[in-house]
Amino acid sequence: MHITAAEERQDSPDTIGLPRKHGARILFAIARDPRTIFASWNIDWPALFEKVVPVDRQVHLRLHRADGLEEKTVAVEPLAAMHYLTTSGTPASYRVEIGYYEPADVWHSVAMSHEIVTPPDDIAETADVDLATIPFHIGFQQLLDFFGASNGTALATVMSQFQKRVLSEQPKALSGEEKEILRKLRSSVSEIAAARRAFNKIAREKLARRTRALLDFTSTSPSRGFEGDWVSVGS
């Protein structure tokens, strides 16, 4: 890992992550689905590692369950400012922590996220999904200001409602406020619609794969004990 102050200061409109605040150490996390947590951070790494260097020259994300159990640790690229963590898939409450080791057996915590609750698998697959297309080229704080939300969960809900409303109207029927928000987001109705079509396609393909797997299983299973096997697969 090699970080320079010049690299850290290279902010551009396409930068992914949270707004940079001098000296702040922010770690934001939210459940994308039952098996995935999205984490994003805003940390002044050059200042942090000015006098100390991690023993393995890496930073790590730790995934903690509510009961205190550490489910996993993964090395991440600090300047990437984001990472997708996979979970066990069991509905649970989690916290994400970012930090480093120095020496090898001593953990130094840099930032901790708020608590995240992953949704049950059956709810995620059968419920009406509250989908929001999040533009990563816009800072997190800017999005909160645009939509008047107080936190990440509220922001996703408000953005989803806004995008549904925009898609349900004719372009000429959009209000001035709605057009202004789209302009600030550097987005368009067609782009939002394309993102939702892509999401729906993935959902249909996933359902098709699971259906094929179930059909393959039933076609190769013996008739004896079939009912018990069916319940096992569907649960």
LUMVOTI-324599 format. One record per residue (C-alpha): residue number from 0; residue in one letter; x, y, z. Coordinates in nm, 4 decimals. Example, Ala and Ser with C-alpha at 12.3 -4.5 7.8 and 13.67 -1.06 7.14 Angstrom:
<pts>
<k:0 | r:A | X:1.2300 | Y:-0.4500 | Z:0.7800>
<k:1 | r:S | X:1.3670 | Y:-0.1060 | Z:0.7140>
</pts>
This chain:
<pts>
<k:0 | r:M | X:0.0000 | Y:0.0000 | Z:0.0000>
<k:1 | r:H | X:0.1413 | Y:0.3387 | Z:-0.1018>
<k:2 | r:I | X:-0.0565 | Y:0.6556 | Z:-0.0397>
<k:3 | r:T | X:0.0541 | Y:1.0099 | Z:-0.1100>
<k:4 | r:A | X:-0.1147 | Y:1.3332 | Z:-0.0152>
<k:5 | r:A | X:-0.1356 | Y:1.4281 | Z:-0.3817>
<k:6 | r:E | X:-0.3304 | Y:1.1130 | Z:-0.4632>
<k:7 | r:E | X:-0.5680 | Y:1.1744 | Z:-0.1745>
<k:8 | r:R | X:-0.6460 | Y:1.5269 | Z:-0.2940>
<k:9 | r:Q | X:-0.7348 | Y:1.4260 | Z:-0.6488>
<k:10 | r:D | X:-1.1082 | Y:1.4831 | Z:-0.6160>
<k:11 | r:S | X:-1.3114 | Y:1.4824 | Z:-0.9351>
<k:12 | r:P | X:-1.6822 | Y:1.4812 | Z:-1.0276>
<k:13 | r:D | X:-1.6577 | Y:1.1037 | Z:-1.0715>
<k:14 | r:T | X:-1.5134 | Y:1.0361 | Z:-0.7264>
<k:15 | r:I | X:-1.7030 | Y:0.7594 | Z:-0.5511>
<k:16 | r:G | X:-1.7748 | Y:0.7921 | Z:-0.1807>
<k:17 | r:L | X:-1.8721 | Y:1.0326 | Z:0.0897>
<k:18 | r:P | X:-1.8080 | Y:1.4068 | Z:0.0999>
<k:19 | r:R | X:-1.4648 | Y:1.4899 | Z:0.2382>
<k:20 | r:K | X:-1.4540 | Y:1.6801 | Z:0.5662>
<k:21 | r:H | X:-1.1190 | Y:1.7841 | Z:0.7080>
<k:22 | r:G | X:-1.0131 | Y:1.5444 | Z:0.9827>
<k:23 | r:A | X:-1.3351 | Y:1.3435 | Z:0.9753>
<k:24 | r:R | X:-1.3308 | Y:0.9646 | Z:0.9753>
<k:25 | r:I | X:-1.6605 | Y:0.8447 | Z:0.8334>
<k:26 | r:L | X:-1.7665 | Y:0.4886 | Z:0.7544>
<k:27 | r:F | X:-2.1139 | Y:0.4476 | Z:0.6018>
<k:28 | r:A | X:-2.2733 | Y:0.1071 | Z:0.5441>
<k:29 | r:I | X:-2.6111 | Y:-0.0151 | Z:0.4202>
<k:30 | r:A | X:-2.7574 | Y:-0.3566 | Z:0.3339>
<k:31 | r:R | X:-2.8016 | Y:-0.3985 | Z:-0.0409>
<k:32 | r:D | X:-2.9698 | Y:-0.7398 | Z:-0.0042>
<k:33 | r:P | X:-2.9673 | Y:-1.0331 | Z:0.2449>
<k:34 | r:R | X:-2.6137 | Y:-1.1304 | Z:0.1442>
<k:35 | r:T | X:-2.4457 | Y:-0.8008 | Z:0.0591>
<k:36 | r:I | X:-2.3491 | Y:-0.4907 | Z:0.2571>
<k:37 | r:F | X:-2.2216 | Y:-0.1807 | Z:0.0783>
<k:38 | r:A | X:-1.9579 | Y:0.0167 | Z:0.2702>
<k:39 | r:S | X:-1.8117 | Y:0.3578 | Z:0.1832>
<k:40 | r:W | X:-1.5609 | Y:0.5632 | Z:0.3783>
<k:41 | r:N | X:-1.4101 | Y:0.9118 | Z:0.3964>
<k:42 | r:I | X:-1.0748 | Y:0.8999 | Z:0.5773>
<k:43 | r:D | X:-0.7597 | Y:1.1100 | Z:0.5475>
<k:44 | r:W | X:-0.5210 | Y:0.8170 | Z:0.5010>
<k:45 | r:P | X:-0.2031 | Y:1.0233 | Z:0.4347>
<k:46 | r:A | X:-0.2487 | Y:1.2043 | Z:0.7654>
<k:47 | r:L | X:-0.3319 | Y:0.8817 | Z:0.9472>
<k:48 | r:F | X:-0.0269 | Y:0.6958 | Z:0.8153>
<k:49 | r:E | X:0.2144 | Y:0.9885 | Z:0.8331>
<k:50 | r:K | X:0.3953 | Y:0.8376 | Z:1.1333>
<k:51 | r:V | X:0.2826 | Y:0.4757 | Z:1.1291>
<k:52 | r:V | X:0.2517 | Y:0.2128 | Z:0.8563>
<k:53 | r:P | X:0.0374 | Y:-0.1042 | Z:0.8882>
<k:54 | r:V | X:0.2478 | Y:-0.4161 | Z:0.9318>
<k:55 | r:D | X:0.1004 | Y:-0.5704 | Z:0.6141>
<k:56 | r:R | X:0.0726 | Y:-0.2308 | Z:0.4388>
<k:57 | r:Q | X:-0.3035 | Y:-0.2825 | Z:0.4048>
<k:58 | r:V | X:-0.6278 | Y:-0.1698 | Z:0.5661>
<k:59 | r:H | X:-0.9077 | Y:-0.4097 | Z:0.6497>
<k:60 | r:L | X:-1.2849 | Y:-0.4157 | Z:0.6881>
<k:61 | r:R | X:-1.4256 | Y:-0.6205 | Z:0.9743>
<k:62 | r:L | X:-1.7850 | Y:-0.7418 | Z:0.9724>
<k:63 | r:H | X:-1.9246 | Y:-0.7751 | Z:1.3259>
<k:64 | r:R | X:-2.2537 | Y:-0.9415 | Z:1.4198>
<k:65 | r:A | X:-2.4709 | Y:-0.7912 | Z:1.6922>
<k:66 | r:D | X:-2.3668 | Y:-1.0708 | Z:1.9302>
<k:67 | r:G | X:-2.0054 | Y:-0.9555 | Z:1.9040>
<k:68 | r:L | X:-1.8935 | Y:-1.2344 | Z:1.6719>
<k:69 | r:E | X:-1.6569 | Y:-1.1257 | Z:1.3955>
<k:70 | r:E | X:-1.8005 | Y:-1.2862 | Z:1.0819>
<k:71 | r:K | X:-1.5197 | Y:-1.1918 | Z:0.8445>
<k:72 | r:T | X:-1.2237 | Y:-0.9650 | Z:0.7737>
<k:73 | r:V | X:-1.1210 | Y:-0.8526 | Z:0.4253>
<k:74 | r:A | X:-0.8323 | Y:-0.6406 | Z:0.2987>
<k:75 | r:V | X:-0.9447 | Y:-0.3378 | Z:0.0963>
<k:76 | r:E | X:-0.7854 | Y:-0.0656 | Z:-0.1135>
<k:77 | r:P | X:-0.8141 | Y:0.2488 | Z:0.1039>
<k:78 | r:L | X:-0.8366 | Y:0.4956 | Z:-0.1855>
<k:79 | r:A | X:-1.1180 | Y:0.2967 | Z:-0.3493>
<k:80 | r:A | X:-1.3413 | Y:0.4444 | Z:-0.0761>
<k:81 | r:M | X:-1.5995 | Y:0.1659 | Z:-0.1169>
<k:82 | r:H | X:-1.6392 | Y:-0.2116 | Z:-0.0973>
<k:83 | r:Y | X:-1.9144 | Y:-0.4738 | Z:-0.1123>
<k:84 | r:L | X:-1.9068 | Y:-0.7209 | Z:0.1784>
<k:85 | r:T | X:-2.0778 | Y:-1.0585 | Z:0.1474>
<k:86 | r:T | X:-2.2520 | Y:-1.1965 | Z:0.4555>
<k:87 | r:S | X:-2.3583 | Y:-1.5443 | Z:0.5619>
<k:88 | r:G | X:-2.7052 | Y:-1.4702 | Z:0.4249>
<k:89 | r:T | X:-2.8746 | Y:-1.5202 | Z:0.7616>
<k:90 | r:P | X:-3.0875 | Y:-1.2181 | Z:0.8623>
<k:91 | r:A | X:-2.8855 | Y:-1.0346 | Z:1.1260>
<k:92 | r:S | X:-2.7683 | Y:-0.7017 | Z:1.2617>
<k:93 | r:Y | X:-2.4155 | Y:-0.6000 | Z:1.1681>
<k:94 | r:R | X:-2.1605 | Y:-0.3264 | Z:1.2162>
<k:95 | r:V | X:-1.8720 | Y:-0.2642 | Z:0.9776>
<k:96 | r:E | X:-1.5351 | Y:-0.1511 | Z:1.1103>
<k:97 | r:I | X:-1.2299 | Y:-0.0277 | Z:0.9184>
<k:98 | r:G | X:-0.8764 | Y:-0.0295 | Z:1.0553>
<k:99 | r:Y | X:-0.5292 | Y:-0.1788 | Z:1.0344>
<k:100 | r:Y | X:-0.2810 | Y:-0.4045 | Z:1.2144>
<k:101 | r:E | X:0.0402 | Y:-0.2729 | Z:1.3738>
<k:102 | r:P | X:0.2044 | Y:-0.4902 | Z:1.4955>
<k:103 | r:A | X:0.0547 | Y:-0.8039 | Z:1.3437>
<k:104 | r:D | X:-0.1421 | Y:-0.8994 | Z:1.6563>
<k:105 | r:V | X:-0.2704 | Y:-0.5514 | Z:1.7447>
<k:106 | r:W | X:-0.5813 | Y:-0.4110 | Z:1.5755>
<k:107 | r:H | X:-0.6243 | Y:-0.0345 | Z:1.5396>
<k:108 | r:S | X:-0.9833 | Y:0.0735 | Z:1.4721>
<k:109 | r:V | X:-1.0172 | Y:0.3809 | Z:1.2500>
<k:110 | r:A | X:-1.3961 | Y:0.4068 | Z:1.2096>
<k:111 | r:M | X:-1.7116 | Y:0.2091 | Z:1.2848>
<k:112 | r:S | X:-2.0418 | Y:0.2178 | Z:1.0976>
<k:113 | r:H | X:-2.3887 | Y:0.2429 | Z:1.2445>
<k:114 | r:E | X:-2.5862 | Y:-0.0807 | Z:1.2882>
<k:115 | r:I | X:-2.7110 | Y:-0.2453 | Z:0.9670>
<k:116 | r:V | X:-2.9980 | Y:-0.4951 | Z:0.9558>
<k:117 | r:T | X:-3.0035 | Y:-0.7315 | Z:0.6582>
<k:118 | r:P | X:-3.3502 | Y:-0.8309 | Z:0.5289>
<k:119 | r:P | X:-3.4785 | Y:-1.1914 | Z:0.5325>
<k:120 | r:D | X:-3.4147 | Y:-1.3779 | Z:0.2084>
<k:121 | r:D | X:-3.7821 | Y:-1.4538 | Z:0.1492>
<k:122 | r:I | X:-3.8820 | Y:-1.0897 | Z:0.1944>
<k:123 | r:A | X:-3.6093 | Y:-0.9699 | Z:-0.0398>
<k:124 | r:E | X:-3.7258 | Y:-1.2073 | Z:-0.3124>
<k:125 | r:T | X:-4.1031 | Y:-1.1828 | Z:-0.2826>
<k:126 | r:A | X:-4.1730 | Y:-0.8309 | Z:-0.1598>
<k:127 | r:D | X:-4.2190 | Y:-0.5257 | Z:-0.3770>
<k:128 | r:V | X:-3.8624 | Y:-0.3988 | Z:-0.3911>
<k:129 | r:D | X:-3.8122 | Y:-0.0338 | Z:-0.2962>
<k:130 | r:L | X:-3.5445 | Y:0.0293 | Z:-0.5583>
<k:131 | r:A | X:-3.3402 | Y:0.3490 | Z:-0.5759>
<k:132 | r:T | X:-3.0685 | Y:0.4271 | Z:-0.8296>
<k:133 | r:I | X:-2.7878 | Y:0.5951 | Z:-0.6321>
<k:134 | r:P | X:-2.5563 | Y:0.8217 | Z:-0.8393>
<k:135 | r:F | X:-2.2046 | Y:0.7639 | Z:-0.7056>
<k:136 | r:H | X:-2.0690 | Y:1.0796 | Z:-0.8713>
<k:137 | r:I | X:-2.2686 | Y:1.2888 | Z:-0.6214>
<k:138 | r:G | X:-2.1449 | Y:1.3219 | Z:-0.2632>
<k:139 | r:F | X:-2.3507 | Y:1.1558 | Z:0.0110>
<k:140 | r:Q | X:-2.4098 | Y:1.4836 | Z:0.1956>
<k:141 | r:Q | X:-2.5205 | Y:1.6497 | Z:-0.1293>
<k:142 | r:L | X:-2.7809 | Y:1.3773 | Z:-0.1808>
<k:143 | r:L | X:-2.9088 | Y:1.4279 | Z:0.1741>
<k:144 | r:D | X:-2.9399 | Y:1.8011 | Z:0.1024>
<k:145 | r:F | X:-3.1141 | Y:1.7467 | Z:-0.2346>
<k:146 | r:F | X:-3.3830 | Y:1.5219 | Z:-0.0873>
<k:147 | r:G | X:-3.4032 | Y:1.6529 | Z:0.2695>
<k:148 | r:A | X:-3.3223 | Y:1.3124 | Z:0.4219>
<k:149 | r:S | X:-3.1584 | Y:1.2690 | Z:0.7626>
<k:150 | r:N | X:-2.9751 | Y:0.9393 | Z:0.7111>
<k:151 | r:G | X:-2.8870 | Y:0.6726 | Z:0.4537>
<k:152 | r:T | X:-3.1998 | Y:0.4626 | Z:0.5000>
<k:153 | r:A | X:-3.4328 | Y:0.7627 | Z:0.4691>
<k:154 | r:L | X:-3.2367 | Y:0.8823 | Z:0.1666>
<k:155 | r:A | X:-3.2845 | Y:0.5527 | Z:-0.0193>
<k:156 | r:T | X:-3.6591 | Y:0.5606 | Z:0.0525>
<k:157 | r:V | X:-3.7040 | Y:0.9226 | Z:-0.0579>
<k:158 | r:M | X:-3.4981 | Y:0.8687 | Z:-0.3746>
<k:159 | r:S | X:-3.6956 | Y:0.5566 | Z:-0.4615>
<k:160 | r:Q | X:-4.0257 | Y:0.7436 | Z:-0.4238>
<k:161 | r:F | X:-3.8946 | Y:1.0337 | Z:-0.6338>
<k:162 | r:Q | X:-3.7747 | Y:0.8025 | Z:-0.9118>
<k:163 | r:K | X:-4.1042 | Y:0.6104 | Z:-0.9161>
<k:164 | r:R | X:-4.2938 | Y:0.9389 | Z:-0.9434>
<k:165 | r:V | X:-4.0700 | Y:1.0655 | Z:-1.2243>
<k:166 | r:L | X:-4.1063 | Y:0.7409 | Z:-1.4212>
<k:167 | r:S | X:-4.4847 | Y:0.7452 | Z:-1.3855>
<k:168 | r:E | X:-4.5149 | Y:1.0909 | Z:-1.5451>
<k:169 | r:Q | X:-4.4654 | Y:1.2149 | Z:-1.8982>
<k:170 | r:P | X:-4.1403 | Y:1.4172 | Z:-1.9400>
<k:171 | r:K | X:-4.3370 | Y:1.7345 | Z:-2.0184>
<k:172 | r:A | X:-4.5447 | Y:1.6861 | Z:-1.7028>
<k:173 | r:L | X:-4.2454 | Y:1.6993 | Z:-1.4664>
<k:174 | r:S | X:-4.2539 | Y:1.9886 | Z:-1.2224>
<k:175 | r:G | X:-3.9824 | Y:2.2508 | Z:-1.2163>
<k:176 | r:E | X:-3.8533 | Y:2.1112 | Z:-0.8869>
<k:177 | r:E | X:-3.8321 | Y:1.7576 | Z:-1.0283>
<k:178 | r:K | X:-3.6453 | Y:1.8807 | Z:-1.3361>
<k:179 | r:E | X:-3.4041 | Y:2.0746 | Z:-1.1145>
<k:180 | r:I | X:-3.3298 | Y:1.7652 | Z:-0.9036>
<k:181 | r:L | X:-3.2620 | Y:1.5618 | Z:-1.2178>
<k:182 | r:R | X:-3.0293 | Y:1.8366 | Z:-1.3404>
<k:183 | r:K | X:-2.8378 | Y:1.8401 | Z:-1.0114>
<k:184 | r:L | X:-2.8128 | Y:1.4605 | Z:-1.0188>
<k:185 | r:R | X:-2.6869 | Y:1.4804 | Z:-1.3773>
<k:186 | r:S | X:-2.9437 | Y:1.2136 | Z:-1.4589>
<k:187 | r:S | X:-3.2411 | Y:1.1673 | Z:-1.6888>
<k:188 | r:V | X:-3.5690 | Y:0.9777 | Z:-1.6928>
<k:189 | r:S | X:-3.4306 | Y:0.7414 | Z:-1.9574>
<k:190 | r:E | X:-3.1254 | Y:0.6587 | Z:-1.7426>
<k:191 | r:I | X:-3.3404 | Y:0.5837 | Z:-1.4379>
<k:192 | r:A | X:-3.5688 | Y:0.3653 | Z:-1.6497>
<k:193 | r:A | X:-3.2682 | Y:0.1786 | Z:-1.7936>
<k:194 | r:A | X:-3.1335 | Y:0.1080 | Z:-1.4446>
<k:195 | r:R | X:-3.4674 | Y:-0.0344 | Z:-1.3340>
<k:196 | r:R | X:-3.4920 | Y:-0.2510 | Z:-1.6471>
<k:197 | r:A | X:-3.1446 | Y:-0.3880 | Z:-1.5725>
<k:198 | r:F | X:-3.2468 | Y:-0.4663 | Z:-1.2141>
<k:199 | r:N | X:-3.5651 | Y:-0.6414 | Z:-1.3266>
<k:200 | r:K | X:-3.3669 | Y:-0.8452 | Z:-1.5802>
<k:201 | r:I | X:-3.1278 | Y:-0.9646 | Z:-1.3088>
<k:202 | r:A | X:-3.4226 | Y:-1.0567 | Z:-1.0851>
<k:203 | r:R | X:-3.5878 | Y:-1.2553 | Z:-1.3674>
<k:204 | r:E | X:-3.2627 | Y:-1.4355 | Z:-1.4492>
<k:205 | r:K | X:-3.2105 | Y:-1.5246 | Z:-1.0838>
<k:206 | r:L | X:-3.5636 | Y:-1.6641 | Z:-1.0607>
<k:207 | r:A | X:-3.5087 | Y:-1.8644 | Z:-1.3800>
<k:208 | r:R | X:-3.1850 | Y:-2.0123 | Z:-1.2439>
<k:209 | r:R | X:-3.3512 | Y:-2.1169 | Z:-0.9200>
<k:210 | r:T | X:-3.6432 | Y:-2.2682 | Z:-1.1111>
<k:211 | r:R | X:-3.4071 | Y:-2.4667 | Z:-1.3357>
<k:212 | r:A | X:-3.2128 | Y:-2.5881 | Z:-1.0320>
<k:213 | r:L | X:-3.5345 | Y:-2.7020 | Z:-0.8661>
<k:214 | r:L | X:-3.6522 | Y:-2.8816 | Z:-1.1814>
<k:215 | r:D | X:-3.3128 | Y:-3.0516 | Z:-1.2185>
<k:216 | r:F | X:-3.3304 | Y:-3.1648 | Z:-0.8581>
<k:217 | r:T | X:-3.6808 | Y:-3.3087 | Z:-0.8839>
<k:218 | r:S | X:-3.6032 | Y:-3.4870 | Z:-1.2110>
<k:219 | r:T | X:-3.3089 | Y:-3.6722 | Z:-1.0539>
<k:220 | r:S | X:-3.4609 | Y:-3.7394 | Z:-0.7102>
<k:221 | r:P | X:-3.6128 | Y:-4.0831 | Z:-0.6340>
<k:222 | r:S | X:-3.9875 | Y:-4.0920 | Z:-0.5767>
<k:223 | r:R | X:-3.9383 | Y:-4.2337 | Z:-0.2275>
<k:224 | r:G | X:-3.8971 | Y:-3.9535 | Z:0.0226>
<k:225 | r:F | X:-3.9712 | Y:-3.6972 | Z:-0.2464>
<k:226 | r:E | X:-4.1958 | Y:-3.4842 | Z:-0.0279>
<k:227 | r:G | X:-3.9285 | Y:-3.4412 | Z:0.2372>
<k:228 | r:D | X:-3.6718 | Y:-3.3417 | Z:-0.0252>
<k:229 | r:W | X:-3.9118 | Y:-3.0883 | Z:-0.1752>
<k:230 | r:V | X:-3.9578 | Y:-2.9153 | Z:0.1608>
<k:231 | r:S | X:-3.5824 | Y:-2.9085 | Z:0.2151>
<k:232 | r:V | X:-3.5138 | Y:-2.7406 | Z:-0.1190>
<k:233 | r:G | X:-3.7912 | Y:-2.4844 | Z:-0.0835>
<k:234 | r:S | X:-3.7088 | Y:-2.3798 | Z:0.2713>
</pts>
